[in-house]
Structures are given as structure tokens and as C-alpha cells.
Amino acid sequence: MFKPRPRIETLPLEGGPPCLVVDDALAEPGRWVELAARHAAEFAVDPHAGHPVRRLALPGPVLTQLDVYFSEFLREPLGFRRVLDAQGWLSLATAAAPRPSRASTHLPGQGTAVFSLCLFEDPALGGTLFPDPRAGAAAPPLGRVPARYNRLVVFDGGRWHAPDIGPAAALSEDPRRGRLTLDARFTCRRRAQ
């Protein structure tokens, strides 16, 4: 599923763990786009996503592969020890996020890692934005990762974040043309400080 020996870039983010970026992550990204296209009618609105999106849940064997890759290469730099639970989807954005969100857990000693892989070729559909929660919407963000086909972005979900979808983005409900991502959330035990 994934290419071996990923080259991981680190984007430092003020006040916490970095954002990790892996370009050309999947061995065959086009297969995921075609899978999404074949199952387009099965995508459903997810009211808990934090932004307008339709999703198709990933089966257990795929989640296992995501978990193995995350645990082997990405978990430790984010300050997590082990994965307790995982959820994953093929996601199709239907509108810009009205506001940033966080994917956090409420149990002591735990956190959530966000894993999002771009499966769209038009960078104008937007990457990932990390706004500064202490400042207004017009303030510069703490970080921004531009969209790129087959780019994986992984970060601590306790950070404020949003899809960086501009007002002119030509979103589509067709997985071959829309803002399609392969997403996962990993609930993890945090490393002791």
C-alpha cells in the first residue's frame, strides 16, 4: 500500500508537536481514486467531521495497514506511545470549513493523531491550515501545508486545524475531480513527559 522508506519532512508548529509531511506516500494512489469513484453513491455526510464532508468508512484490514505505517514511521515524533483505536475514511469535502476544529480526546494521557492523504491533483482545492487560536481570523496561521497529489500530512489532532479551502475552490462530488482524501484518526497513549 505505502512506498517503503518514506522521506518525512517536519514542519515545526509553535507550542507543540510538529506536523509531519510525506510526499509520494502511496505506491498506487490512483487505485484509491478509482475505488472511491466506484463507491461514490455510498459516501455519506459525516456531521461529526468538523467541516462539510461526505465519507466512506475504511474496512478493518485497511485500517490495520494505516496503523502499522503510522506506528512504524510517524507516531514517535508526535509524542505518542501506542495506538489504542483507529478510524478511517475516504473523505470528499463538499464546502470550506466554517471554522477550525480539533480532534481531541478527553481521557488523561491520551491524544488523537490526524492522518490525511491528498488524492486530488488540483492544488487549488486546498491543503491543511493551522490557525493561531490566540489571534483573529485575519492573523497569519501557525502553519500551512499546500495540497499536493499523494501527499500525507500527519499531526496532533489537539491542534486547531482546518482544510485550507479557498472561496474559489471548485469542489465536486465526483471523487475523480473533487477534494478526495484518505483520512484516519488514531487515539493514542501519550508518551510520559
TANOR-V504285 format. One record per residue. RES is the residue in one letter. SS is DSSP state (2 for helix, 1 for strand, 0 for the rest). PSI is psi as a letter, one per 40 degrees, with the letter a starting at -180 (999 if undefined). NEAR is the number of other ideal C-beta (glycine too) atoms within 8 Angstrom. Layout:
RES_SS_PSI_NEAR, RES_SS_PSI_NEAR
//
This chain:
M_0_d_6, F_1_i_9, K_0_i_8, P_0_i_4, R_0_g_4, P_0_i_9, R_0_h_6, I_1_h_10, E_1_i_8, T_1_h_9, L_1_h_10, P_0_h_6, L_0_h_13, E_0_h_6, G_0_e_4, G_0_a_7, P_0_i_8, P_0_i_10, C_1_h_13, L_1_h_14, V_1_h_13, V_1_h_14, D_0_i_10, D_0_f_7, A_0_d_12, L_1_i_12, A_0_d_5, E_0_g_6, P_2_d_11, G_2_d_6, R_2_d_7, W_2_d_13, V_2_d_12, E_2_d_8, L_2_d_9, A_2_d_15, A_2_d_10, R_2_d_6, H_0_f_10, A_2_d_10, A_2_e_4, E_2_e_6, F_0_h_13, A_1_i_7, V_1_h_7, D_0_h_10, P_0_e_4, H_0_e_4, A_0_d_9, G_0_e_8, H_0_i_12, P_0_h_9, V_1_i_11, R_1_i_11, R_1_i_14, L_1_h_11, A_1_i_7, L_0_i_11, P_0_i_6, G_2_d_5, P_2_d_6, V_2_d_10, L_2_d_13, T_2_d_8, Q_2_d_10, L_2_d_13, D_2_d_11, V_2_d_8, Y_2_d_11, F_2_d_15, S_2_d_10, E_2_d_7, F_2_d_9, L_2_d_15, R_0_d_15, E_2_d_7, P_2_e_10, L_2_e_13, G_0_f_9, F_1_i_14, R_1_d_7, R_1_i_8, V_1_h_12, L_1_d_7, D_1_i_6, A_1_i_11, Q_1_i_8, G_1_i_13, W_1_i_12, L_1_h_17, S_1_i_13, L_1_h_14, A_1_h_15, T_0_e_8, A_0_i_8, A_0_i_12, A_0_h_12, P_0_d_4, R_0_i_5, P_0_i_10, S_1_i_10, R_0_i_10, A_0_g_9, S_0_i_8, T_0_i_7, H_0_e_3, L_0_h_5, P_0_i_3, G_0_e_5, Q_1_i_11, G_1_i_13, T_1_h_14, A_1_h_16, V_1_h_14, F_1_h_15, S_1_h_11, L_1_h_14, C_1_h_13, L_0_f_14, F_0_i_12, E_0_e_4, D_0_h_8, P_2_e_9, A_2_e_9, L_2_e_13, G_0_i_13, G_0_b_14, T_1_h_13, L_1_h_13, F_1_g_13, P_0_i_13, D_0_h_9, P_0_e_6, R_0_e_3, A_0_i_6, G_0_i_4, A_0_d_4, A_0_e_3, A_0_i_8, P_0_i_3, P_0_i_9, L_0_d_8, G_1_i_10, R_1_h_9, V_1_h_12, P_0_i_7, A_0_i_14, R_0_h_9, Y_0_h_9, N_0_f_12, R_0_h_15, L_1_h_12, V_1_h_15, V_1_h_14, F_1_i_16, D_1_h_12, G_0_e_13, G_0_e_9, R_0_i_10, W_0_h_9, H_1_i_13, A_1_i_13, P_1_h_12, D_0_g_12, I_0_h_12, G_0_i_8, P_0_d_4, A_0_e_5, A_0_h_11, A_0_g_8, L_0_i_11, S_0_i_6, E_0_e_9, D_0_h_8, P_0_d_13, R_0_e_6, R_0_e_8, G_0_a_13, R_0_g_12, L_1_h_13, T_1_i_12, L_1_h_14, D_1_i_13, A_1_i_14, R_1_h_13, F_1_h_14, T_1_h_11, C_1_i_14, R_1_h_9, R_1_i_10, R_0_h_8, A_0_h_3, Q_0_999_2
//
